[in-house]
Amino acid sequence: MTGTGEMTPTKQVLTLWFGVIMMVIASVLGAVSYHLFEEELVSRDAQLLIVINNNMQRIYNSSGQGKILTVLERDRYFLRLSGYSASLWSDDDDLLFHEGVDLPFSATERLDDGSLVIKQLVGSQTLVLSLSSTLRYEELASFRNVMLLTLMTLWIISILLVAWLNDRMLRPIRKLVEHVKTLQRKGLQDQLPLSSSRNSELGQLTLLLNQQMNRIDQLIRSLEDTLNAAAHDLRTPLTRMRLSAEKAMNNNDPKALKESLMDCLEESERMLAMVNSLLDVAAVEQHLDARDRTQANLSDLITEAAQLYEYLAEEKHIQLSFELPGTMNILACPNRLRQVFANLLDNALKFTPEQGSILVSARREGDLWRVSIKDSGSGIAASDLPHIFDRLYRGDVSRKTPGFGLGLSLVKAIVEAHNGKINVESKKGQGTEFNCLLPAV
């Protein structure tokens, strides 16, 4: 209800459907009640006729058939005013007595109009008692009118009650809809207020919407940051390619032309590598097929990834040590997890000075394996820590080293695709520790 008396389409539909259903139910109940009441009245009238007939039989048994005519004459006035009729016939089929409603004689106990008839022999005489259906139909008509009035009153009251309840129940939903509409103007960062209890279904829906909007807002911001960073990083090689091409066009020296082409090829390879890295991260974030996962030994995967960097560690005189259990069963995509530890070891070696150390350790924590890669490098600035897993983000220190700022984004995407988590602890000048938590088998 947008106003005091205005009904929304949803409320109209719900109220209309309820009214139709209530009308059908009321009609069925009314028809059943009417039928049952009619049967009850017929049964009552039949019992009354049986009682009168039994009384006449007792009179005959105690006083003879002559007494029957006397009793009928005495009750003539009652028969004239009521719906009963009585006829007494002699054994010669002469009519000795008749009073009451004129009804056609019938051998059946119930006439077409619903009247009831009982015939019995009283000595040599025949007594016919009948009860007209007129009074019964008058009672049924009165019952029908009362029932219709009652059901109509209840139907109207129920419609009004349902309309009120619909308004009460739909009001929080309408408020939620209005707030969602305002998001088009204010942006997704605004939270939807709770229009009902936090534990109610609508409250839970509001909380879920807020979570989804936060997620969407983060994705949009991440996309914007990624596009801005990609545009910034691609602008430099594109500028170099253009300058090399312009230089080649102004120079007829074949050697200079070849050098310009080599420069363009080198820059295009660099841009292609960046694009492929972005696509790799996006592919992992969107879908990592569970059918590609097999049971593997995490300790072996870490060792295989570390073998690629043993010679580099020796060249820089960095001590690379391991503290790994012999068996670390896990359900994973082996190639992807090798990428995770290869990227983490590559980062550790880049930012660890000569004579430094890197420790790779692992231990079981409940249903998880905790894999830690700790180095004695320069550490990460506090301002950079919240952003190191963002795509194309590079801190001030990392800008001096080759790369695109996509390695840790890929690491995070792969770990989360395996239902795991990754976190980092670091202080400037005191080294860095990456912790990967992966489900154990």
Buried (B, 14 or more C-beta within 10 A) or exposed (E): BEEEEEBBEEBEEBBEEBBEEBBEEBEEEBEEBBEEBBEEBBEEBBEBBEEBBEEBBEBBEEEEBEBBBEBBEEBBEEBEEBBBBBBBBEEEEEEBBBBBBEBEEBEEEBBEEBBBBBBBEBEEBBBBBBBBBEBBBEBBEEBBEEBEEEBEEEBEEBBEEBBEBBBEEBBBBBBBEEBEEEBEEEEBEBBBEBBBEEEEEBBBBBBEBBEEBEEEBEEEEEEEBBEEBBEEBBEEBBEBBEEBBEBBEEEEEEEBBEBBEEBBEBBEEBBEEBEEBBEBBBEBBEEBEEEEBEEBBBBBBBBBBBEEBEEBBEEBEBEBEEEBEEEBEBBBBBEBBBBBBBBBBBBBBBBBEEEBBBBBBBEEEEEBBBBBBBBBBBBBBEEBBEBBBBBBBBBEBBEEEEBBBBBBBBBBBBBBBBEBBBEBBBEBEEBBBBBBBBEBE
